[in-house]
Amino acid sequence: RLRVRNLAFEDLARLSEAGRKTFLRNIGARTLLHALKGSDGRVLDALTAVMSPTAARRMRDDLDTLGALPVTAIQAAQDDAGATLRRLAAEGAIPFPQEEAA
């Protein structure tokens, strides 16, 4: 349970293919685009890998044409996406890999 509370938007890159598909079905397009605008390429690559080529290309095009966003808007979108990820994990809809012991 503690791990679920600490899930963040960047953790999407570590989800299984099925988990990423479930997340995409449960997140709004605008929220996702805004959150991706401020993320590193690993999250975008992980999500587009489970999309159809057409949908992945459309998402990348939308990101390219989105323009600059205020940092507060990006952070709010990432917070919302993280909350969705945490909710889905808590409900058991997304199996999350356990962290390896240090």
DRENDO-1510 file (C-alpha; in Angstrom, 1 decimal, always signed):
<recs>
REC; n; res; u; v; w
REC; 1; ARG; +0.0; +0.0; +0.0 .
REC; 2; LEU; +2.8; +2.4; +0.8 .
REC; 3; ARG; +4.2; +1.9; -2.7 .
REC; 4; VAL; +0.9; +2.8; -4.3 .
REC; 5; ARG; +0.8; +6.1; -2.4 .
REC; 6; ASN; +4.2; +7.0; -3.8 .
REC; 7; LEU; +3.4; +6.3; -7.5 .
REC; 8; ALA; +4.2; +9.2; -9.8 .
REC; 9; PHE; +3.6; +10.0; -13.4 .
REC; 10; GLU; +7.1; +8.9; -14.3 .
REC; 11; ASP; +6.4; +5.4; -13.0 .
REC; 12; LEU; +4.3; +4.8; -16.1 .
REC; 13; ALA; +7.4; +3.8; -18.0 .
REC; 14; ARG; +7.7; +0.8; -15.7 .
REC; 15; LEU; +4.2; -0.5; -16.1 .
REC; 16; SER; +3.4; -3.6; -18.0 .
REC; 17; GLU; +1.9; -3.3; -21.5 .
REC; 18; ALA; -1.5; -4.1; -20.1 .
REC; 19; GLY; -1.1; -1.6; -17.3 .
REC; 20; ARG; -0.2; +1.2; -19.7 .
REC; 21; LYS; -3.2; +0.3; -21.9 .
REC; 22; THR; -5.5; +0.5; -18.8 .
REC; 23; PHE; -4.0; +3.8; -17.8 .
REC; 24; LEU; -4.6; +5.3; -21.3 .
REC; 25; ARG; -8.2; +4.2; -21.2 .
REC; 26; ASN; -8.7; +6.0; -17.9 .
REC; 27; ILE; -6.9; +9.3; -18.5 .
REC; 28; GLY; -8.2; +12.4; -20.3 .
REC; 29; ALA; -6.4; +13.3; -23.6 .
REC; 30; ARG; -5.8; +16.9; -22.5 .
REC; 31; THR; -4.4; +15.9; -19.1 .
REC; 32; LEU; -2.2; +13.3; -20.8 .
REC; 33; LEU; -0.8; +15.8; -23.3 .
REC; 34; HIS; -0.1; +18.4; -20.7 .
REC; 35; ALA; +1.6; +15.9; -18.4 .
REC; 36; LEU; +3.7; +14.5; -21.3 .
REC; 37; LYS; +4.8; +18.0; -22.2 .
REC; 38; GLY; +7.0; +18.2; -19.1 .
REC; 39; SER; +8.1; +14.6; -18.9 .
REC; 40; ASP; +11.2; +12.8; -20.3 .
REC; 41; GLY; +11.0; +10.8; -23.4 .
REC; 42; ARG; +10.8; +7.4; -21.6 .
REC; 43; VAL; +7.2; +7.9; -20.5 .
REC; 44; LEU; +6.1; +9.0; -24.0 .
REC; 45; ASP; +7.9; +6.1; -25.6 .
REC; 46; ALA; +6.4; +3.7; -23.1 .
REC; 47; LEU; +2.9; +4.9; -23.8 .
REC; 48; THR; +3.2; +5.2; -27.6 .
REC; 49; ALA; +4.6; +1.6; -27.7 .
REC; 50; VAL; +1.1; +0.3; -26.7 .
REC; 51; MET; -0.8; +2.5; -29.1 .
REC; 52; SER; -1.6; +2.0; -32.7 .
REC; 53; PRO; +0.9; +3.6; -35.1 .
REC; 54; THR; -1.7; +6.2; -36.1 .
REC; 55; ALA; -2.7; +7.1; -32.5 .
REC; 56; ALA; +1.0; +7.3; -31.5 .
REC; 57; ARG; +1.8; +9.6; -34.4 .
REC; 58; ARG; -1.2; +11.8; -33.6 .
REC; 59; MET; -0.1; +12.1; -30.0 .
REC; 60; ARG; +3.4; +13.1; -31.0 .
REC; 61; ASP; +2.1; +15.6; -33.5 .
REC; 62; ASP; -0.3; +17.1; -30.9 .
REC; 63; LEU; +2.7; +17.4; -28.5 .
REC; 64; ASP; +4.7; +19.2; -31.1 .
REC; 65; THR; +2.0; +21.7; -31.9 .
REC; 66; LEU; +0.9; +22.2; -28.3 .
REC; 67; GLY; +3.4; +25.0; -27.7 .
REC; 68; ALA; +4.7; +26.2; -24.4 .
REC; 69; LEU; +2.7; +25.6; -21.2 .
REC; 70; PRO; +3.1; +27.2; -17.8 .
REC; 71; VAL; +5.0; +24.9; -15.4 .
REC; 72; THR; +2.0; +25.0; -13.1 .
REC; 73; ALA; -0.2; +23.5; -15.8 .
REC; 74; ILE; +2.3; +20.8; -16.5 .
REC; 75; GLN; +2.7; +20.0; -12.8 .
REC; 76; ALA; -1.1; +20.0; -12.3 .
REC; 77; ALA; -1.6; +17.6; -15.2 .
REC; 78; GLN; +1.2; +15.3; -13.9 .
REC; 79; ASP; -0.4; +15.4; -10.4 .
REC; 80; ASP; -3.8; +14.4; -11.9 .
REC; 81; ALA; -2.2; +11.6; -14.0 .
REC; 82; GLY; -0.3; +10.4; -10.9 .
REC; 83; ALA; -3.6; +10.4; -8.9 .
REC; 84; THR; -5.3; +8.3; -11.7 .
REC; 85; LEU; -2.3; +5.9; -11.7 .
REC; 86; ARG; -2.5; +5.6; -7.9 .
REC; 87; ARG; -6.3; +5.0; -8.0 .
REC; 88; LEU; -6.0; +2.3; -10.6 .
REC; 89; ALA; -3.2; +0.6; -8.7 .
REC; 90; ALA; -5.1; +0.7; -5.5 .
REC; 91; GLU; -8.2; -0.8; -7.2 .
REC; 92; GLY; -6.0; -3.6; -8.6 .
REC; 93; ALA; -6.8; -2.5; -12.2 .
REC; 94; ILE; -3.0; -2.0; -12.8 .
REC; 95; PRO; -0.6; -4.6; -11.5 .
REC; 96; PHE; +2.5; -2.8; -10.5 .
REC; 97; PRO; +5.9; -4.5; -10.4 .
REC; 98; GLN; +7.5; -4.7; -7.0 .
REC; 99; GLU; +10.6; -2.7; -6.4 .
REC; 100; GLU; +13.7; -4.8; -6.0 .
REC; 101; ALA; +15.2; -4.9; -2.6 .
REC; 102; ALA; +18.1; -2.5; -2.1 .
</recs>
